[in-house]
Amino acid sequence: MKYSIIIPHFNDFKSLERLINSIPLRNDIEIIVVDDKSTDKYNIEKIEFKCVFIKNQTDVKSAGTCRNIGLKIAKGKWLLFADSDDVFLNNAFEVFDLYSEGKDDIVFFKSKSLIEGSDNISDRNIYLTDLVDRNINENDDSIRYMYFPPWGKLVRHKLVSENEILFDEVIASNDVMFSLKVGFFAEKILSVNETVYCVYKRTNSLTTSHTKENLRSRLEVALNRNEFLFNNGLKQYQFSFFSLMIKFKDVFTYKLLIKFLKSCFLFRQRMLPHKKISLTRLRVLLFK
């Protein structure tokens, strides 16, 4: 098996069907869909011959939980991840095939972004495209630590299994630590000037939901990310004190505030934003 594609799904069967139809039927591709306790009815017969369809029967409802379930059964040499409301572009797997026999642990590609239901361009892919371009043109390693979503890249399965990397089983930002760790542990990476994936932006999606519960989850993950980066000598890639205060000032719990202030007093926290991240990008980085 060459590719294992892991897809969490919740209450959007029409978009899921569109995504699966964008993946070619090949013997060396397995599609693993993990349903995250959907409440809507759907006709599984439309897609069951194309994929393995599993239900999340754990006590934790989360896209991270679903992705971890998929990881347990994945057989492919390479891992690919997709959100159920996105699509692969027509030539995507032809492009993947060109790099599937290389020695790289991660191969990063470009994506495009549209507003759902229209041909209007969205901004969800811009900072990712910038990271790919900087890695290609300047050999800038920022892409290892700042390419947060799991989609848009080939990840060697062996890299994930040998380092026991899993997704956080949280309500929001489940993918941040996973992507950070695969970037950190990868011995060799490659960025490619090819667009393979389309991410759609919707007004009711988790990425546009700024409830206190979601924001608090994102804050906790951001603090964990900063701690990991400091412990591994990569403080320059942290979210800064000022960016965290601006975005999360209204959702700090006592426990999270103490953790944050302690890291500041011990000089474990970056104060100013990374010089290569503009203020206009901070919103996208923190909320994706």
N, C-alpha and C positions, 0 to 999 in steps of 0.2 A: 504494500500500500504506500503510495507516494504522498498523498495529502489527506489529512483529517481536518474537516471544516466543522468547527464547534459553534453552534448558534443557540443562544438563549431566546425563549419566546414567551410572550404574555399577551393574550387578548388581541392579536392582530394577524389573524390567519391569512387574510388577503395579501398583506405585505410579505409575510413569510413565504407564501406560494410564489410571489414575484421574485424574491431572492433565490429560492431553490431553482426556479426556472432559468436563472442567470448562470447556473453552474452546469457545465457539460456532464452528460452521462458517460462516465468512464470507469473502467474496472479498477483504476488506481486512485480513485477519489472516493472517500467516504464522507457522508454528510451526517452529522450527529446533531439532532435538534433536541433540546431539553426544555420542556414546557414548565414554566414557573407558576404553577397553580392557576392556570387560566380559568376564568368564570364564564367566558363566552363559549358558545357551541361552535364546533368546527368539523369539517368533513375530512378526516385524516386519510381517507381513501384516495384523495387527490394527490397526495405526496408520499404515501407510505412506501411505494415501490422505489422511490428515489433516495430515501433516507432512513436512518435509524431514529425512531421517535420515542423519547423517554420522558416520563413525568418526574418532576422533582417531588419526591415523597419524604423529604427530610422535614424537620421542624423550622428550617430557615428559608424564608422566601427572599431570594436575591439572585440577580443575574450572575454574581460571583459564585454562588452555590451551584447554579446550572452549569457554568463553565467548568467548575471542578468535577462535577459528575461526568461531563464529557471527556475531561482529561483522563479519567480513570479507565475509560474503555477505548480511547483513541489508539489506533494502530499505525498511523502514518509516519513516515520519515519526517515530514514537515507538518507543522500545525498552522492552520489558518483560522482566524476568528472573524465573525461577521455579526452585526446587529440585524435582527430580523426585519427591520424596516429599510435596510439598505440593499444595494445590488453590486455584484461584480460586473465590470464592463466586458464587452464582447470578446476582447482579445486577452483577457486577464490570464487565463490558464496557459495560453501559448507563451506569454511573457514569463510566467512562473517556471515553465518547463526549461526555458533558456538558462535559468540560474539554479535549478534543482539539483544539479550534480556538482555544484561548487563546494568549496571548503568553508564557506561562511556559516556562522551560527544564526545570524539574522540578515535578511535582505529586506531593506526598506524601499517602498515604492511611493509614488504620488497618488493622491486621490482628488476627486472633484466633489463639490457640494452644491446641492440644489434645495430650494424651498419645496417641501412636499406639495404635490398637486399642481406644480407650475414648472416653467423653465427658468425661473428667476434664480440667480446665483446666490448662494449663502456664503458665510465667512467661516464655516466650521473647519475647513481644510487649510486655511491660509497659513497658520503657524506651522502646520505639519509640512507643507510644501516648502516653507522657508528652511526648516530643519534639513530636509532632503537636499535642497540646493546648497546649503552651507557645507554639508558633509561632502558633497561631490566637488564643489569648487574650492573649498578652503580646508578640507580634511578636518572640519570642526566636529568634535566628539559630542557636542551637546545633544545630538539626536539619541544617544544611548540613554540619557537621563531625563529627557523632556518630551519624548514621543509617547504620550500617555495612553491613547487607545490601543487595544490589542489588534485591531484591524489595520489593513494597509501594509502588512509585512508578513514575510515567511519566517517562522520561528522553528529552529531545529528541535524536534521532539526530545532528542537526547539531552539537550541543554536544560530543558525544563525538568525532565525526570531525574537527572543526575544531581541537580541542585535543589530538588524537592520544592519547586516554586509553585505556589497556588494563588488563586484570586482571593481577595478579602471578601468575606461573606457579609457585606454591609449594604445598606440601602442605596448609597451613592458613592461613586469613585472606587468601585470594586477593582478596577483595572490598573489603578495608578501604581501600586506597589508591585504588581506582577510585571508590568512593563519596565519599571525601574530595575527590578532584579534581573530580568533577562538581559537588559542592556548592560548591566554591571558585570554579570558573569560571562557574557559572550566574549570569546577570545578574538573572533574576527567578524566584522560586519561589513556590509556593502550597501550603498544607496544607488538607486537606479532611476534614471530620468524617464520613467514610463508610468502612465496613469492607469490604474487597474481597478479602482473601487469608487463608487459613488455613495456618499453619505447624505442622507436627507435630513433636513431640519424641520421639526414640527413644533407647533406652539404648545402642545400638551405633553411633550416628551419629558423624560426625567432630566435631561440636560438643560431644559429651560424652566424647570420647576425649582423655585427658590424658597421652598418652605423651610421653616426652622429645622425640622427633622433632617431634611436633605443637606442643608448647609452645615449642620453640626456634624453629620457624617463626613462631609468633605473636609471640614476643619480637622477632625481627628486624624483622617488619612494624611492630610497635609503635614501635620505635626510629626506623624510617624515617618513620613518620607524625609522630612528635614533631619530627623534623628539618624536615620539610616545613612544619609549623605554625609553628615558630620562624622559618624563613626568610621566611615570609609574614606576620609580625606577629600570629600567632594563638596565642601561647604559652599563653594561658588555657585552651585546649581540649586541651592535651596530657594524656596519661596521666602521673600524677605519679611522682616518684622512689619514694615509699613504696608506691604500688600496684604498680609494676613489681617492686620488691624482694620484696614479699609473694607475688606470683603466680609469679615466675620465678626465685627465688633459687637453685633447685637445677639450673637448666638453662643458666646462662650459660656460654658458651665464653670462652676467653681473648680472642678477637677482639671478641666482643660486649660483654664486660665493659669492655675498654679504650674502645670506642666510647661506651658508656654513661657511664663515669666522666669521659671527656673532655668530654662535653656538660654534665655537672654542674659541672666545674671552670671551664668557660667561661660559666657561667650561661645555658646554652641549654636547660636542663631545668627544668620546673616541679617544685617540691618537694612541695607539698600538693595534694590533690585539688581539682577544680573545685567551687566552692561549691554548685553545683546538682546535683552527683552524690553521692548518699548512698553509704555504704560497701556497703550491700546491693546496689547497682546495679553496683558495680565488677566483680563476678564475671561478671555478664551481659555487660557491655561488653567485657571481655577475652576471654571464651570464647563469647559469643553462643549 
